[in-house]
Amino acid sequence: MTTLSQPSRRLFLGTAALGLGAAAAQLALPTTAHAESASTPASGPLASLGPLRQVEAGLLNVGYAELGPADGRAVILLHGWPYDIHSFVDVAPRLAAAGCRVIVPHLRGHGTTRFLSAATPRNGQQAAVALDIVALMDALHIRSATFGAFDWGARTADIIAALFPGRVDGLVSVSGYLINNREAIRASLPPAAEYAWWYQYYFATEHGRAGYEKNRHDFNKLIWKTASPKWAFSDAEFDRSAASFDNPDHVDVVIHNYRWRQSLAEGEARYDDIERRLAAGPAIAVPTIVMEGDANGAPHATGDAAFRGKFTGPYDYRVVTGGIGHNLPQEAPREFARAVLDVARLGA
């Protein structure tokens, strides 16, 4: 789940270029959109992304879905925690039908993605996850892509857009600018705000680690409910994603991710330079659409004032209404797919 750095944490309190111009125009949205059918996936409650592929990329053997023509313009869709590739089960086919080559990978610690070496630290820090995706792009011979992402995935896409802008044609980021600054996170907040991050403090303890190991299915279902309080997902929909949490590295990666953010666990020296650059809060200059659901129960900024200045290129901000929570791509797939197509037009 998303953690906001300052000042976003404080505010929480208070496609012509893609060769898809016709498709993007057909799917254009106003700044505030009402989700057409948020609780009923267009292709059915047990829709599939098809057989997964595996590829060695960097430190991982990555499991991913691929849809659409091999020569289509690349789109990479990135999930968060506690979610998986099925957050895009109704987004990816829409984009494939519009002519995109759509890549939907399991992040480290999820699904069929595995570490190549038992000796590699099960590291969840933000730089490691971002470089996983750059390595995946290299392995799939993708020079640049449009990114659509939320939660951990949005942070990952934000990092790639900020540090490797030549690899990003456009960005759709749910909840905005999510790059972590550990020093800023150290600052204490009023009790009501701290309460929203209860799960991070739980994970900081060995009791919490053991509890997550034992109860990850029910724990993550609780997160789904609190992060998307108006989303009437079915048990079958949750269980489809929950299978991805049985990954043998899942608990290690998740616990390290949250302990690292709280400066309770060290990262790897190989990422130190990147983390120094990220701590400076680099701007994102690529064309960007930031999206937000009107019923997001996860910690997030109210409006985009706290992070608007971080996006220095063509930009749009869209709020999707109708009870849309944190898992915006799965709850409002039509609107999310339209944004992915529309973002190319911002820079045209």
N, C-alpha and C positions, 0 to 999 in steps of 0.2 A: 504494500500500500504506500501511497505517496507520503513523503515528508517534505514540508516546505521549509526553505531556508529563509533567513531574515532578508528583506522586510516582509516577505509573504506570510510568514508565521504570525506576525503581528497584525497584518491586515485581516487574517482569518478571524481575529477577534472582532474587532470593531463592528480540354486543356490544350490551348493553342500550342504552347511550348512542348507539350507531351504528344502532339499529334492526336489529341482527344478533344479538340475544341467543341465539336458538335455534342459529344456526350456530356462534357462539362456544362455546356450551356443548358442542355436539357435538364440537368440535375441541380441547377443553381438554387441557392437558398438565401433567404433574407438573413439579416444579422441575428434576429431571434426567430428560431424555428420551433414548431410544435411537432413532436415525434408522431409519425403516422400510426404506428402500431408497436409501441415499445415492448409490450409483454408477450408478443407472439412472433417468434422468428419467422421470416418469410419462407424459409425452406423446411420448416417443421422442427419440433423440439429435439429430435435426435439427428439432425443434419450432420454430415461429415465433410471434412476437407479432403477426403480421399486417402489413398495409401501414402504414407510418409516416405520421404527420401532421407538418406544419411550422407553426410560429407565430412571429411576431415578438414577442420579449419582452425588454425592456431592451436590452442590447447585442448580443443574439443573435437569430438565426433558429434556433429549437430544434426538433430532430427528436425525436419522442416517439411511443410506442405508447399507445393508449387502449383499454381493454377494459371491458366491463360497461355497465350502464344509465346514461344521461346524467344521470338524476336520483338516482343512488345516492350514498351517502356517499363522499366523496373519500378515496382512498388514493394517496399518492405514494411510489414505490419508487426509491431512489437507489443507483446502483452506485459502485464505486471504481475504483482503478487497480491492475493493468492488466486491467480488466474492462469490460463494457458492459451494455446493457439485457438481454442474454440470461442474466445471472445470475438473472433473475426469470422466465425463460421457463415455468417450472412453478409459480411462485408466483402470478403475475398471473391466470391462468385460474381458479385456485381461489378467489381473492378476488372475481373477477367473478361466478362462479357463486353466491357468497354475497350478491350484490346490491351490491357496491361499484363505484364508478366509479374505475377504476385507471389512473393516469398513470405511465408509465415513461419518463423523459427521458434522452437522451444528455447527459452533462455537457459543458461547453465542452472543445473539443479532441478530441471523440469522435464517431464515427458521422456522422450527417447534420447535426449542429449546426454552425452557421457564425457568425462574427462579421459584423455588418451593415456595419462600416466597416473598411477596411484600416488606418486610422489608430489603431484601438483596440489598446492594448498586449495582447499575448497573455499575460495575467497569470493565474497559477495560485494566487494567495494565497487563504487560506480565506474571507475576507470577500467577495471577488469571486464565488466559486463559490456561496456562500450567497445572495447577493443575486440571482444568476441565477435561483434557484429561487423566490424571493419574486416576482420579475418574471414568471416563468412562471405562478404562481398567479394573479396579477393579470390576465394576458392570457387565462387560461382561466376567469376569473370564479369562482375558488375562494377563498372566504373563509377556510376552515380545512380541514385534512386530517389524517389519520393518516399518519405517516411510518414506513416500514420501510427500513432502510439499513445498509450496511456500508462499512468503509474510508473513502475520501474522502466517500462518501455519508453515512456515519454522522456524520462530523465536520460536514458541511453541515447535516444534520438536527439535531444537537446545538446548533449555533449558532442556527438558527431557533427552536428550542424555548426556548433561553436568552434570546434578545433580543426575540423576537416571539411570546410564548407564546399570544397570541390567535389565531395562525395555525395552531396545532398542537393537535389533539384528543387525540393520543396518540403515543408514540414507541417504536419497536422499534429498538434500537441494538446492533449487534454489537460486542463488545469494550468497550462502556461509554462513558466520557466522553473524547472525543478532541480537544477544543478545544486548539489549539496555543498555547503561551506561548514565544515565541522566546528570551526571557531564560533560561527554565528549560532549554531545549534546549541552550543554550551550555555548561552544566555537563558536565564530562568524566565518563565512566563507566568502570568496569573493562573491560579488553580484550574479554572474552567478550560483554559487552553491546554495545560499539561494533561488534563484528564483525557483529552482526545487522543493522546499518544500512549495510552495505557499499555497497549500490546508491546511497544518498544521497551518499556520498563520491565514488563513480564519477561521478555526475551533476554534482558540483561542478567537474569538470575539463572542459576543451574536448575532451580525448580521449574522455571519457565521453559527452559530447553527440554527438560524431561517431559513436561506437560505437552509441549508441542509435538515431540516425538510420538507420544502415546495417543494423542487426541487430535492429530492434525486435520482429520476429516471434519469433525464437529467444530473445531476451532475455526477453520477456514469458512465453513458454512455460516458461522456467526459473523465473521467479517463481511461476507457477501451481504448478509441481511442488514447489518448496520451501515455499510457503505452505500447500499442501494435500498433504502427502506421502503420504497414504493414499487420495486420490481418484483413481480410475482413469478419468479423463476421456479421451475419444477425440480423435484428431487432428481429426475433423470438428467436434466440440464446440468445440475451441480455435479452429479456423479460422473458425467462425461468428462468434466475438467478435473475432478478430484483424482482420477486415475493418474494424472500427471504428477501429483504430489508424492506418489510412491517411488519416485526416482531415488536411488540410494544416496545421492548427494544433496537431496532437497533440504533436509533439516540443517546440515552444516552450512550450506550457502545462505539460507535465510537468516539463521542466527548470526552468522558473521556479518551479513549486510547491515543488520540493525545495530549490532554492537559496534561495528566500525563507525557508523554515523554518530554514535554517542561517545566516540573516542574511548571505548572500552575494549577495543581490539585493534591491533595494528594491521595495516595493509602490507603489501609487498613492496620492496624497494624498487622493483622494476616500474612501478606506477607513480613513483614520487614526483617526477617532473610534471606529469600530466595533472596530478592532484594539486600541485602548486598553481598551475595555470587555471584550473577549475575554481580554486578558492578565490581567485581574483574576480570571479563573476564575468567571464567573457561574454560579449554581446553576440547575438545571432543575427546575421545579415541576410540569410536566405529567405525567400518568400514563405510566410508562415500564417497558418490559420490556427488560432487557439480556440478550443471548444470547452464548454462547461455544461453539465446537466443542472437543471434547476432543483434537483433533489439529491445532490451529491452529499452523502452522509460522512464521507471521509474528510479529514482536515484539508481545507483549500482556501485560497484567497477569495474574497467577495469582490467580484469584478476583476478588471485587469490593471487597475491603477498601480498596484505594487510592483508589477513586473513589466509593464508596457514598455518602459525605456530600455529593456534588455533586447527588444526586437527592433533592429534598426533598418530592416529591409521592408519590402511590401508586406502588409499585415492586415489581418481581419480578426475580429473577435465575435464568436457566435455562442449564444446560450440556447440550448435545446430544452424546450419546455415539455410538460406532460408527465412529470414525475420521473425524470431521467436521473439515475444515480451515477456512481463512480465508474462502473463498467460501461461507459458510454457506447463503445462500438457494438456491444452485444445488445444493449437496450435500445439503441437508436441506429441500427445499421444503415438505413437509407441515408440519414443525415450525415453519418460519418463517411460513407463512400462518396457522397457528393462533395464533401469538403476535400477529400483526397484528390478528386478530379479538378475541383475549383482552384486549388492552391497554385497550380501551374499558371492560371490566368492572371494571378496577382502580379507576376513578374513579366508578363508579356508586354 
